[in-house]
Amino acid sequence: KLVCFIISVLIFCEFLVYYVVIFQCRWPEVKGGAHMGKEETSTSVLKAMILADTHLLGEIKGHWLDKLRREWQMERSFQTALWLLQPDIVFILGDVFDEGKWSSPQAWADDVRRFQKMFKHPVSTELVVIVGNHDIGFHYEMTTYKVNRFEKIFNFTSGKLITRKGVNFVLVNSVAMEGDGCAVCRTSEAKLVALSHRLNCSQQKPNHSNKRCSDVEKLPASEPILLQHYPLYRKSDAECSGEDSAPPEEKNIPFKEKYDVLSQEASQKLIWWFHPRLILSGHTHSACEVLHAGKIPEISVPSFSWRNRNNPSFIMGSITPTDFSLQKCFLPYEGRVFTLYCAAGALLVILILAHFQLLTPPFYFAQHLISKHKA
């Protein structure tokens, strides 16, 4: 019975708890969804799952026990979410690895193998990975070799456009938005400018005469969604709120341009080039929602790893070419799982002591106290 009790607790805390928590998450409805038929809604709405900063530990800084625990948590969360929610597409907004900026070829291959095991997905779900500073290094550490190594595995290029169900997503290598004219930066910005031209031409009305757009291959006339690792420029997280925002003691710490956030110049460029209707970013490990130019929302997605926070989460987005609706799905709180383990351990000790008659039954103990008092 004791063995069955221990196994039951382990199965619930390490397996079933993810189903119990994620089962409560629901895809948000977009405006006008209620006026569509069921078949039309299911085919026209793109279900996107967005997460960030998984930080798979490497061979240098990662302790084997910490690595085993965190990767098991992320794998179970991701696989459970895929099974229950069945998204059309999943975006990971950078910092997939913790030590990609300095890992050797052998260590990189091992990290990639573990990532592919943890985040395996069915053919019906597409996985798109954005580059982060821990994958290729900060700008001063970034090399063409590291960038090419990442692009080869994840089929990522800065300025790449992904269009699904009429929704345009622009992938940005925000580490290369330094603005200093480095080789990687020049190539990245040139691709972004060319893509901006295509998108702007595609959004013009058919009767609009523009010689610059005459030979441009048209794309769906939908305002794009920007996906990147660094957030656009903001002074700090002081205006951020919510249970998964930055801790109060960190909110007023000023952000450093080109390190914590993009520079003001790079941020203005991206807004001017693409006029996005939504920006999704990671990097800060905490949640935040800000408005740029008074109308463009940016959502900073918190870390997906329990190593970075006690309450990881991911974003569920229902997106159409003209609208979107976002909903946050929290994962199990590690503190609550730990409390459950402690309670189960205490109960286990009591059961063992009672089994070997080492624990005085409460009734006899109370009777002994009463008789002693009377005497």
C-alpha positions in Angstrom: 0.0 0.0 0.0 2.9 2.4 0.8 4.5 1.6 -2.6 1.2 2.3 -4.4 0.8 5.5 -2.5 4.3 6.7 -3.5 3.8 5.7 -7.1 0.4 7.5 -7.2 1.9 10.7 -5.9 4.8 10.6 -8.4 2.4 9.9 -11.4 0.2 12.8 -10.4 3.0 15.3 -9.7 5.2 14.4 -12.7 2.6 13.5 -15.3 -1.1 14.0 -14.6 -0.8 17.5 -13.1 0.1 18.9 -16.6 -3.2 17.5 -18.0 -5.2 18.9 -15.1 -3.8 22.4 -15.4 -3.6 22.8 -19.2 -7.0 21.2 -19.7 -8.4 24.4 -18.2 -7.0 26.5 -21.0 -9.2 27.5 -24.0 -8.6 29.0 -27.3 -9.8 32.6 -27.3 -12.5 33.7 -29.8 -11.8 36.4 -32.3 -14.3 39.1 -33.1 -16.9 37.9 -35.5 -16.2 34.3 -34.7 -19.7 34.0 -33.3 -21.2 34.9 -36.7 -19.3 32.2 -38.5 -20.3 28.7 -39.0 -18.3 26.0 -37.2 -16.6 24.7 -40.4 -15.8 28.2 -41.5 -14.4 29.2 -38.1 -12.2 26.1 -37.9 -10.7 26.6 -41.3 -10.3 30.4 -41.3 -8.8 30.9 -37.8 -5.2 30.1 -37.2 -4.4 28.6 -33.8 -0.9 29.7 -32.8 0.9 28.7 -29.6 3.7 31.1 -28.6 6.4 30.4 -26.0 9.9 31.8 -25.3 13.2 31.3 -23.6 13.4 27.6 -23.0 17.1 27.9 -22.2 18.1 24.2 -22.5 21.1 23.8 -20.2 24.5 23.0 -21.7 27.4 21.0 -20.6 29.3 23.9 -18.9 26.8 25.5 -16.6 24.1 22.9 -16.5 24.1 20.5 -13.5 22.8 17.1 -14.6 20.0 17.0 -12.0 18.8 20.5 -12.8 19.0 19.7 -16.5 17.0 16.5 -16.0 14.3 18.2 -13.9 13.8 21.3 -16.1 13.8 19.4 -19.4 11.3 16.9 -18.1 9.0 19.7 -17.0 9.2 21.5 -20.3 8.8 18.3 -22.3 5.7 17.2 -20.4 4.1 20.7 -20.6 4.8 20.9 -24.4 3.6 17.4 -25.3 0.5 17.8 -23.1 -0.4 21.1 -24.7 0.0 19.7 -28.2 -2.2 16.7 -27.3 -5.0 18.8 -25.6 -4.9 22.0 -27.6 -3.8 20.8 -31.1 -2.4 24.1 -32.4 -1.8 24.7 -36.1 1.6 26.4 -35.5 4.0 26.8 -32.6 6.5 29.7 -32.3 9.5 29.7 -30.0 10.8 33.3 -29.6 14.5 32.7 -29.1 17.0 31.6 -26.5 16.2 27.9 -27.2 19.6 27.0 -25.8 21.4 28.5 -22.8 25.0 28.0 -24.1 24.6 28.2 -27.9 26.8 31.3 -27.8 29.9 29.3 -26.9 29.0 25.6 -27.3 31.4 23.4 -29.2 30.1 21.4 -32.3 29.7 18.3 -30.2 27.9 20.1 -27.4 25.7 21.9 -30.0 24.8 18.5 -31.6 23.8 17.1 -28.2 21.7 20.2 -27.3 19.9 19.9 -30.7 19.2 16.2 -30.2 17.6 16.9 -26.8 15.6 19.8 -28.1 14.2 17.7 -31.0 13.2 15.0 -28.5 11.5 17.4 -26.1 9.7 19.4 -28.8 8.8 16.7 -31.2 5.5 17.4 -32.9 3.0 15.8 -35.3 3.0 16.7 -39.0 -0.2 18.6 -38.5 1.6 21.1 -36.3 4.3 23.4 -37.6 7.2 24.5 -35.3 8.9 27.8 -36.0 12.0 28.8 -34.0 13.3 32.4 -33.8 17.0 33.1 -32.9 18.0 34.7 -29.6 21.2 36.0 -28.1 21.9 32.8 -26.1 21.6 30.8 -29.4 24.3 32.8 -31.3 25.6 35.2 -28.7 25.1 38.9 -28.1 26.1 41.2 -31.0 29.8 41.3 -30.0 29.8 37.4 -29.8 27.8 36.8 -32.9 29.6 35.2 -35.9 28.6 34.0 -39.3 29.4 30.5 -38.3 27.0 30.6 -35.3 24.3 32.2 -37.3 24.6 29.7 -40.1 24.7 26.8 -37.6 21.4 27.9 -36.2 19.8 28.6 -39.6 20.7 25.2 -40.8 19.0 23.4 -38.0 15.9 25.5 -37.7 15.5 26.8 -41.3 15.5 30.4 -39.9 16.6 33.5 -41.7 16.0 37.1 -40.6 13.5 38.8 -42.8 11.7 35.5 -43.6 8.0 35.6 -44.2 5.6 32.9 -43.1 2.1 33.1 -44.4 -0.5 30.7 -43.0 -4.3 31.0 -43.6 -3.8 34.5 -45.0 -1.8 35.7 -41.9 1.6 37.2 -42.4 4.4 36.6 -39.8 7.7 38.3 -40.2 10.7 36.6 -38.4 13.4 39.0 -37.2 16.9 38.4 -36.0 16.8 41.1 -33.4 20.5 40.4 -32.4 21.5 41.7 -35.8 19.6 45.0 -35.4 22.7 46.7 -34.0 22.9 49.3 -36.7 26.7 49.2 -36.9 26.9 47.9 -40.5 28.4 44.5 -39.6 28.1 41.8 -42.3 25.3 39.9 -40.6 23.5 43.1 -39.8 23.7 44.4 -43.4 22.4 41.2 -44.8 19.6 41.0 -42.2 18.4 44.6 -42.7 18.5 44.3 -46.5 16.2 41.3 -46.4 13.8 43.1 -44.0 13.7 46.2 -46.3 13.0 44.0 -49.3 10.2 42.2 -47.5 8.8 45.5 -46.2 8.5 46.6 -49.8 6.6 43.5 -50.8 4.2 43.7 -47.9 3.5 47.4 -48.5 2.9 46.9 -52.2 0.5 44.0 -51.4 -1.6 46.2 -49.1 -2.2 48.8 -51.7 -5.5 48.9 -53.4 -5.7 47.3 -56.9 -6.5 50.6 -58.6 -3.5 52.3 -57.0 -0.9 53.0 -59.6 2.7 52.6 -58.4 5.5 51.8 -60.8 7.7 50.5 -57.9 5.1 47.8 -57.2 4.4 46.7 -60.8 6.8 43.8 -60.8 6.4 42.8 -57.1 4.9 39.4 -56.3 1.8 40.1 -54.2 1.2 38.7 -50.8 -2.0 38.4 -48.7 -3.1 41.9 -47.9 -2.9 41.4 -44.2 -0.9 43.6 -41.8 2.0 41.5 -40.5 2.8 40.2 -37.0 6.4 40.7 -36.0 8.2 37.8 -34.1 11.5 38.5 -32.5 13.6 37.8 -29.4 14.4 41.3 -28.1 11.5 43.6 -27.2 11.2 47.0 -28.9 12.6 49.9 -26.9 11.0 50.7 -23.6 12.5 52.5 -20.6 11.8 49.7 -18.1 9.1 47.3 -17.0 7.6 49.9 -14.6 4.3 49.9 -16.5 4.0 46.2 -16.7 1.4 44.4 -14.5 0.1 40.9 -13.8 1.1 38.0 -11.7 3.9 37.0 -14.2 5.3 40.5 -14.7 8.8 41.3 -13.3 9.2 41.4 -9.5 8.6 44.8 -7.9 12.3 45.3 -7.1 13.2 44.9 -10.8 10.5 46.9 -12.5 12.1 50.3 -12.2 15.6 49.2 -13.3 16.3 51.0 -16.5 16.7 48.8 -19.6 20.0 49.1 -21.6 19.6 49.6 -25.3 20.9 46.8 -27.6 21.2 44.5 -24.5 17.8 44.4 -22.7 15.8 45.9 -25.5 16.4 47.1 -29.1 17.7 50.6 -29.6 15.2 53.4 -30.2 16.5 53.7 -33.8 16.0 50.0 -34.6 12.6 50.0 -33.0 11.5 52.9 -35.1 12.8 51.2 -38.2 10.8 48.0 -37.7 7.6 50.0 -37.0 8.2 52.2 -40.0 9.0 49.3 -42.3 6.2 47.0 -41.4 3.4 48.9 -39.6 2.7 45.6 -37.7 -0.6 45.0 -36.0 1.1 43.0 -33.3 4.6 42.4 -32.0 5.6 39.3 -30.0 8.9 39.1 -28.2 10.8 37.3 -25.3 14.2 37.9 -23.6 13.1 39.5 -20.4 11.6 36.2 -18.9 8.7 38.3 -17.6 5.3 39.3 -19.1 4.6 42.8 -20.3 2.2 44.5 -22.6 3.0 47.9 -24.1 1.6 50.1 -26.9 4.0 51.6 -29.4 2.9 54.8 -31.3 -0.3 54.6 -29.3 -1.8 51.8 -31.3 0.7 48.9 -31.9 0.6 46.3 -29.1 3.7 44.4 -28.1 3.4 41.3 -25.9 6.6 40.1 -24.1 6.2 36.4 -23.5 7.6 35.1 -20.2 10.0 32.2 -20.0 8.8 28.7 -20.5 11.3 27.3 -18.1 10.8 26.7 -14.3 14.5 27.6 -13.9 13.7 31.2 -14.7 10.3 31.5 -12.9 7.9 29.7 -10.6 4.9 30.2 -12.9 5.9 29.7 -16.6 3.2 30.1 -19.3 2.6 30.3 -23.0 0.4 32.4 -25.2 -2.6 30.9 -27.2 -3.5 33.1 -30.2 -6.6 32.8 -32.4 -5.6 34.8 -35.5 -7.3 35.8 -38.7 -6.0 38.1 -41.6 -7.9 41.0 -40.0 -8.0 40.3 -36.3 -6.5 38.4 -33.4 -7.3 37.4 -29.8 -4.7 36.2 -27.3 -5.1 34.1 -24.1 -2.4 33.1 -21.6 -2.1 29.5 -20.4 -0.3 29.1 -17.1 1.6 25.9 -16.4 1.7 24.1 -12.9 3.2 26.3 -10.2 6.4 24.6 -8.9 5.7 25.8 -5.4 2.4 24.0 -5.3 3.9 20.8 -6.6 6.6 21.0 -4.0 3.9 21.6 -1.3 2.0 18.5 -2.5 5.2 16.5 -2.2 5.8 17.7 1.3 2.3 16.9 2.4 2.5 13.5 0.9 5.9 12.9 2.6 4.4 13.9 6.0 1.5 11.6 5.5 3.8 8.8 4.5 5.9 9.2 7.7 2.7 9.1 9.8 1.5 5.9 8.0 4.8 4.2 8.5 5.0 5.1 12.2 1.4 4.0 12.7 2.1 0.7 10.8 5.0 -0.1 13.2 2.9 1.1 16.2 5.5 3.8 16.9 2.8 6.5 16.9 0.5 6.8 19.9 -3.1 6.8 18.7 -4.6 10.2 19.4 -7.5 8.7 21.4 -5.3 6.9 23.9 -3.0 9.9 24.1 -6.0 12.2 25.0 -7.3 9.7 27.5 -3.9 9.5 29.2 -3.8 13.3 29.5 -7.4 13.4 31.0 -6.7 10.7 33.6 -3.4 12.3 34.6 -5.3 15.6 35.0 -8.0 14.0 37.2 -5.3 12.3 39.4 
